[in-house]
Amino acid sequence: MSKDSKVQAAYGAEQIQVLEGLEPVRKRPGMYIGSTGSKGLHHLVYEVVDNAVDEALAGHCDQITILLCEDGSASVSDNGRGIPTDLHPRTGKSALETVLTVLHAGGKFGSGGYKVSGGLHGVGISVVNALSEWVEVTVRRQQQVHFQRFERGASIGSLKSENLSKSDKNLTGTTVCFKPDDQIFTDGISFEYGILSSRLRELAYLNGGVRIVFRDERKQSNDSSQTPYEEVYFYEGGIKEYVEYMTKAKDSLHPEIIYVNSEKDGVQVEAAMQWCVDAYSDSILGFANNIRTIDGGTHIEGLKTVLTRTLNSFAKKRGKRKDGDSNLAGENIREGLTAVLSVKVPDPEFEGQTKTKLGNTEVRGIVDSLVGTALSQYLEFNPGVIDLILEKAIQAFNAAEAARRARELVRRKSVLESSTLPGKLADCSSRDPSESEIYIVEGDSAGGSAKQGRDRKFQAILPLRGKILNIEKTDDAKMYKNTEIQSLITALGLGIKGEDFEVKNLRYHRVVIMTDADVDGAHIRTLLLTFFYRYQKDLVEGGYIYIACPPLYKVTRGKNHKYCYNESDMQKTLASFGEKANYTIQRFKGLGEMMPKQLWETTMDPTTRMMKRVEIEDALEADRIFTILMGDKVAPRREFIETHSVDLDLATLDI
């Protein structure tokens, strides 16, 4: 018998591993929370908070409190009904223990516990239990308080119950306290306040009238008297206030936010919309049962369809478009629009566990119908508003026609023909985009060092002259006529704005922005990020954009030297030498001052370099910051700089 035959013969039933209870979660945590890094860690908090929000959606909760505790644990409390604690007929355990220890167990599968919910799979709280060192649950329900502890998914002892005191007998709700397991989250279990606060603020906007209290009780120093940092998110106006927050740094075309809140066939539709003067793109955030649908879905399709149809109808009624004129395109009508659309669906169909796209076909028609009726009624009674919106849309239509003619030049310079690549591009020899990278550098001096220091096989260099156009304040026609932007589009193979982005046309899968480590370099970097974010956001969302991290200093002591990437790094290096040490410090004012070998060693060599991948953690905040930093309004930008200049090095500020 051959060796292969012996191996095959040994593979039988005893080799089939059966994982019971919560073992699958601990064995393959990424399947349930995406990753065991920072995203997965914070996802644990979201799962518990979402349960509390579901109580609010059901009308039983109006306050949620989240604490980051000093021992590294997190606590989420609500004043809802409390998780049931009576005996479950199928498991023989309490309903509380069943929910915590059995996958796909919960009140969200059509048994009447919840009308709408974001948690479809019933794995939320049990996954938190499986991936935590310990979990403690306290339930106040029916004038009793119940408590149970779990460790790494297993219950410790039985459910303990006692009567509430007379003063507390009417209190209800659930408190879940948990500490993530450092055996699972090996990169660390420290929660980031900023990441959590962004999602909690969003939930408060989406659930107007629900008060969310977020407190950080961790000590930031050795000062024992330090007061815990606390924020309260409470928005009576709900998503109307959300749109106000998003458009704060813009000039609105009409002061009143257009608002829709209606229900049909059990589906609740809430939308808030406002057009702004100083914007050349739209910003539409979609949510289904409080879950942000970053990949859109039928609800967004319904909104876009009804906007296009309704405004074209009004354009003809108001004499803005004559018979024979082309209809205004959807992108013309949506130019400058900021909108939040939130739908609550009893039986939502999402694409996968990530829930980034809504698939319910019936929702498209419901959104179309409800928004169409409310929008038409509003515009009939506000003719001044519709005239302003149509005027902007017609301007966008005319600009689009001019841009179409201008971008034909870009089409003719298609990257499919190698002869049309920019002359200043030093291309790499590889034609495999997955292994190729391009460095976008500032000026010929830095470009010269980069060209000499690079690995020609897989590294391309594109020098740009000066600062590119600020896309935030430029229409498409001007953009396509700009020489530097033409070079970017043709060199990278980006295609035309508004058309589907296809990865197969991207010539490099790592697009690296490499600018000087000073304020001017940071400005150029921000201009480039604005271009990529506004022109072809898919490039950013796909993880293709990187930022190079060149050193600021070279510290030499004897025959040894060390590169330092910021002031703090240099001070630590000097402190390690001692007081009487002899050393020299070289400050790099720009990349052009570095020798090609130095640039390779510090910034371009894949084995030693540091690079930051640009990711969009919060679409709302990214949109807001780009508007503040690159928009027309000076006051919000000055306020931002004054607020953050104390604790931020603006030369290293990344969006």
Secondary structure, 3 states (H helix, E strand, C coil): CCHHHHHHHCCCHHHCCCCCCCHHHHHCCHHHHCCCCHHHHHHHHHHHHHHHHHHHHCCCCCEEEEEECCCCCEEEEECCCCCCCCECCCCCCEHHHHHHHCCCCCCCCCCCCCCCCCCCCCCHHHHHHHCEEEEEEEEEECCEEEEEEEECCEEEEEEEEEECCHHHCCCCEEEEEEEECCCCCCCCCCCCHHHHHHHHHHHHHHCCCCEEEEEECCCCCCCCCCCCEEEEECCCCCHHHHHHHHCCCCCECCCCCEEEEEEECCEEEEEEEEEECCCCCCEEEEEECCEECCCCEHHHHHHHHHHHHHHHHHHHHCCCCCCCCCCCCHHHHHCCEEEEEEEECCCCCECCCCCCCECCHHHHHHHHHHHHHHHHHHHHHCHHHHHHHHHHHHHHHHHHHHHHHHHHHHHHCCCCCHHHCCCCCECCCCCCHHHCEEEEEEHHHHHHHHHHHCCCCCEEEEEECCCCCCHHHCCHHHHHHCHHHHHHHHHHCCCCCCCCCCHHHCCCCEEEEECCCCHHHHHHHHHHHHHHHHHCHHHHHCCCEEEECCCCEEEEECCEEEEECCHHHHHHHHHHHCCCCCCEEEECCCHHHCCHHHHHHHHHCCCCCCEEECCCCCHHHHHHHHHHHHCCCHHHHHHHHHHHCCCCCHHHCCC
